[in-house]
Amino acid sequence: MYQEKQDGEVVTHVSAVEAKGGSRSRVSRNILVVSLLLVITALIASLAFGFFETDRTGADQVTADNTAQSESR
């Protein structure tokens, strides 16, 4: 990195290696991809077990209660 004066202002020049500031390995990208796949798999599994576990939703129960109350009157 070096500085020079251009048009009365101080300009800082940075080499490509300094500007990049990282390595060329693909480790971070691989970790991000694997983590994303694990999160998606966990979400799908939790949704699937939740849907298979219950046969009625809260809305179904409210509808059944309202129907029962209106029929009893």
C-alpha positions as CSV (number, residue, x, y, z in Angstrom):
1,M,0.0,0.0,0.0
2,Y,1.3,3.4,-0.8
3,Q,0.0,6.9,-1.0
4,E,0.6,9.6,-3.5
5,K,-0.7,13.1,-4.2
6,Q,-2.9,13.5,-7.3
7,D,-4.7,16.7,-8.1
8,G,-4.0,18.1,-4.6
9,E,-5.5,15.1,-2.8
10,V,-3.8,12.2,-1.2
11,V,-4.7,8.9,-2.9
12,T,-4.1,5.5,-1.4
13,H,-3.2,2.7,-3.8
14,V,-3.7,-0.9,-2.7
15,S,-2.3,-4.0,-4.6
16,A,-4.7,-6.7,-5.7
17,V,-3.5,-9.1,-3.0
18,E,-4.0,-6.5,-0.3
19,A,-7.4,-5.6,-1.5
20,K,-8.6,-9.2,-1.7
21,G,-7.4,-9.9,1.9
22,G,-8.4,-13.5,1.8
23,S,-7.2,-16.9,0.7
24,R,-8.1,-18.8,-2.4
25,S,-9.2,-21.9,-0.7
26,R,-12.7,-23.1,-1.0
27,V,-13.1,-24.2,2.6
28,S,-15.4,-21.3,3.6
29,R,-17.7,-21.9,0.6
30,N,-17.8,-25.7,1.3
31,I,-18.7,-25.1,5.0
32,L,-21.5,-22.6,4.0
33,V,-22.9,-25.1,1.4
34,V,-22.9,-28.0,3.8
35,S,-24.4,-25.9,6.6
36,L,-27.2,-24.7,4.3
37,L,-28.0,-28.3,3.3
38,L,-28.1,-29.4,6.9
39,V,-30.4,-26.6,7.9
40,I,-32.7,-27.3,5.0
41,T,-32.8,-31.0,5.9
42,A,-33.5,-30.2,9.5
43,L,-36.4,-27.9,8.5
44,I,-37.9,-30.4,6.2
45,A,-37.6,-33.2,8.8
46,S,-39.2,-31.0,11.5
47,L,-42.1,-30.0,9.3
48,A,-42.6,-33.6,8.1
49,F,-42.7,-35.0,11.6
50,G,-45.0,-32.2,12.7
51,F,-47.5,-32.8,9.9
52,F,-47.5,-36.6,10.3
53,E,-47.9,-36.3,14.1
54,T,-51.1,-34.4,14.3
55,D,-54.4,-35.2,12.6
56,R,-56.1,-32.0,13.5
57,T,-55.0,-28.4,13.6
58,G,-56.0,-25.7,16.1
59,A,-58.3,-24.2,13.5
60,D,-60.1,-27.5,13.1
61,Q,-60.7,-27.7,16.8
62,V,-62.1,-24.1,16.9
63,T,-64.5,-24.9,14.0
64,A,-65.7,-28.1,15.8
65,D,-66.3,-26.2,19.0
66,N,-68.2,-23.4,17.3
67,T,-70.3,-26.0,15.4
68,A,-71.1,-27.9,18.6
69,Q,-72.1,-24.6,20.4
70,S,-74.4,-23.5,17.5
71,E,-76.1,-26.9,17.3
72,S,-76.8,-27.0,21.1
73,R,-78.8,-23.8,21.0
